[in-house]
Amino acid sequence: MAFIDESFDLTHTKTFYIVGLAVVNPDQLQPTRQTLLDFYGGDALHAAPMFKNREDTSLRLATELVATNHDGLEIVVCAPIDKADTTGEGARRRCLEFILPEIHSEFGTELFIFDKRNLLKQDEYVANDLRAAKQLSRDSIVHHCQPSEEPLLGLPDVLAWSYRQHHLGRPEWFAPMKSKAKVTELPITPTVI
């Protein structure tokens, strides 16, 4: 299974869209889920609020936890974002069009769990297009849920957030995952929305 979350900035001069993905093999789902729940007192990991609340020690430990509790970590970065892409949906689509087929091919992943967001249908449209292009199997599933429903979404949350910090010039947050995560920066091209 693949768990997916993102981090982005559409408003500053250094715009970017980051998609973080963590693969967890089926036999490791429950142990990894329990490890994450035990770590943060039964609550889902959310890096941004932890950082905002100055839980630096917990957040540093969380980056180390994510670095060791996965079967694959991937990051795709689209930066800068085309000015016409005011919502970032085009950048998100480019990231997903790259990462979903790669993970499907490499790990045989057919279930992609996304952190729930407002524009759920957009991810399904991307998956449908990839199925039609035979880049995903017809059996592949896109599912959205809250981190409170699926604690494993804490893995890509911390991954995407920590790479965001790296991208913004604070590499120490990403350091525990640097040697374990594959990072792909997409070439700069105009985005079609």
C-alpha positions as CSV (number, residue, x, y, z in Angstrom):
1,M,0.0,0.0,0.0
2,A,1.1,3.5,-0.7
3,F,0.3,6.5,1.5
4,I,0.4,10.0,0.0
5,D,0.4,13.5,1.4
6,E,1.7,16.8,0.1
7,S,3.2,20.2,1.0
8,F,3.1,23.2,-1.2
9,D,3.5,27.0,-1.4
10,L,1.6,28.9,-4.1
11,T,1.9,32.4,-2.7
12,H,5.6,33.3,-2.3
13,T,8.2,33.8,-4.9
14,K,9.6,30.3,-4.4
15,T,6.5,28.3,-5.3
16,F,6.6,24.5,-5.1
17,Y,4.4,21.4,-4.8
18,I,5.8,18.4,-3.0
19,V,4.2,15.0,-3.0
20,G,5.5,12.5,-0.4
21,L,4.7,8.8,-0.6
22,A,5.5,6.0,1.8
23,V,5.1,2.4,0.8
24,V,4.3,-0.2,3.6
25,N,4.1,-3.9,2.8
26,P,0.9,-5.6,3.8
27,D,2.6,-7.7,6.5
28,Q,3.9,-4.5,8.1
29,L,0.7,-2.5,8.1
30,Q,-0.4,-3.3,11.6
31,P,3.0,-3.2,13.3
32,T,3.8,0.1,11.6
33,R,0.4,1.6,12.4
34,Q,0.8,0.6,16.1
35,T,4.3,2.1,16.2
36,L,3.0,5.4,15.0
37,L,0.1,5.4,17.4
38,D,2.3,4.5,20.4
39,F,4.8,7.2,19.4
40,Y,2.4,10.1,19.7
41,G,0.0,9.0,22.4
42,G,-2.5,7.4,20.1
43,D,-2.9,10.5,17.9
44,A,-2.0,10.8,14.2
45,L,1.3,12.5,13.3
46,H,0.9,16.0,11.9
47,A,4.3,17.7,11.4
48,A,3.1,21.2,10.7
49,P,1.1,21.6,14.0
50,M,3.9,19.9,15.9
51,F,6.3,22.5,14.5
52,K,3.9,25.3,15.2
53,N,3.5,24.2,18.8
54,R,7.3,24.0,19.2
55,E,7.4,20.3,19.7
56,D,10.8,20.2,18.2
57,T,12.1,17.1,20.1
58,S,9.0,15.1,19.3
59,L,9.2,16.2,15.7
60,R,12.9,15.3,15.4
61,L,12.1,11.8,16.8
62,A,9.2,11.6,14.4
63,T,11.5,12.2,11.4
64,E,13.7,9.4,12.7
65,L,10.7,7.1,13.2
66,V,9.5,7.7,9.6
67,A,13.0,7.1,8.3
68,T,12.9,3.6,9.7
69,N,9.3,2.5,9.4
70,H,8.6,2.0,5.7
71,D,9.3,-0.2,2.8
72,G,10.0,2.8,0.4
73,L,10.0,6.6,0.6
74,E,9.5,8.7,-2.5
75,I,9.3,12.5,-3.0
76,V,8.3,14.3,-6.1
77,V,8.8,18.0,-6.4
78,C,7.3,20.4,-8.9
79,A,8.9,23.8,-8.6
80,P,8.4,26.5,-9.5
81,I,4.7,26.2,-10.2
82,D,3.5,27.8,-13.4
83,K,1.8,31.2,-12.7
84,A,-1.3,30.1,-14.5
85,D,-1.7,27.2,-12.0
86,T,-3.2,29.3,-9.3
87,T,-4.6,26.4,-7.3
88,G,-1.6,24.1,-7.7
89,E,-3.8,21.3,-9.2
90,G,-1.7,21.2,-12.4
91,A,1.5,20.7,-10.3
92,R,-0.2,18.1,-8.2
93,R,-1.3,16.3,-11.3
94,R,2.2,16.3,-12.7
95,C,3.6,14.9,-9.5
96,L,0.9,12.1,-9.3
97,E,1.3,11.3,-13.0
98,F,5.0,10.6,-12.3
99,I,4.8,8.8,-8.9
100,L,1.8,6.6,-9.1
101,P,2.9,4.6,-12.2
102,E,6.5,4.4,-10.8
103,I,5.3,2.9,-7.5
104,H,2.8,0.6,-9.2
105,S,5.6,-0.7,-11.4
106,E,8.2,-1.0,-8.7
107,F,6.2,-2.4,-5.9
108,G,3.0,-3.7,-7.6
109,T,1.0,-1.2,-5.5
110,E,-2.6,-1.0,-6.5
111,L,-4.0,0.8,-3.4
112,F,-3.1,4.4,-3.0
113,I,-4.3,6.1,0.3
114,F,-4.4,9.9,0.2
115,D,-4.9,12.3,3.0
116,K,-8.4,13.6,2.5
117,R,-8.8,17.1,0.9
118,N,-11.4,19.2,-0.7
119,L,-10.8,18.3,-4.3
120,L,-11.1,14.5,-4.1
121,K,-12.3,14.0,-7.6
122,Q,-9.1,15.4,-9.1
123,D,-7.0,12.5,-7.9
124,E,-9.5,10.0,-9.3
125,Y,-9.4,11.8,-12.6
126,V,-5.6,11.4,-12.6
127,A,-5.9,7.7,-11.7
128,N,-8.5,7.2,-14.5
129,D,-6.3,8.8,-17.0
130,L,-3.3,6.6,-15.9
131,R,-5.5,3.5,-16.1
132,A,-6.6,4.4,-19.6
133,A,-3.0,4.9,-20.6
134,K,-2.2,1.4,-19.0
135,Q,0.2,3.0,-16.6
136,L,-1.9,1.7,-13.7
137,S,-3.8,-1.5,-13.6
138,R,-7.6,-1.5,-13.9
139,D,-7.7,-2.9,-10.3
140,S,-5.8,0.1,-8.8
141,I,-7.8,2.1,-6.2
142,V,-7.5,5.6,-5.0
143,H,-8.9,6.1,-1.5
144,H,-9.0,9.3,0.6
145,C,-9.3,9.4,4.4
146,Q,-8.4,11.4,7.4
147,P,-5.2,10.7,9.4
148,S,-7.4,10.0,12.4
149,E,-8.9,7.1,10.3
150,E,-5.5,5.9,9.0
151,P,-2.5,6.7,11.2
152,L,-0.1,5.5,8.5
153,L,-0.8,8.8,6.7
154,G,1.6,10.2,9.3
155,L,4.5,8.7,7.3
156,P,4.0,10.9,4.1
157,D,2.9,13.9,6.2
158,V,6.2,14.0,8.1
159,L,8.1,13.1,4.9
160,A,6.6,15.9,2.8
161,W,6.9,18.4,5.6
162,S,10.5,17.6,6.3
163,Y,11.4,17.8,2.6
164,R,9.6,21.2,2.5
165,Q,12.0,22.4,5.2
166,H,14.9,21.1,3.2
167,H,13.6,22.8,0.1
168,L,13.4,26.1,2.1
169,G,16.9,25.9,3.4
170,R,16.5,23.9,6.6
171,P,18.0,20.6,5.7
172,E,18.4,19.3,9.2
173,W,14.7,18.3,9.3
174,F,15.1,16.0,6.3
175,A,18.5,14.6,7.3
176,P,17.2,11.3,8.9
177,M,15.4,10.4,5.6
178,K,17.9,11.8,3.1
179,S,19.7,8.5,2.4
180,K,16.4,6.5,2.5
181,A,14.2,8.6,0.2
182,K,14.2,8.8,-3.5
183,V,13.7,12.4,-4.6
184,T,12.7,13.4,-8.1
185,E,12.5,17.0,-9.2
186,L,10.3,17.4,-12.2
187,P,11.6,19.6,-15.0
188,I,10.1,23.1,-15.2
189,T,7.5,23.1,-17.9
190,P,4.2,25.0,-18.3
191,T,1.4,23.3,-16.5
192,V,-1.8,22.3,-18.3
193,I,-4.8,22.5,-16.0
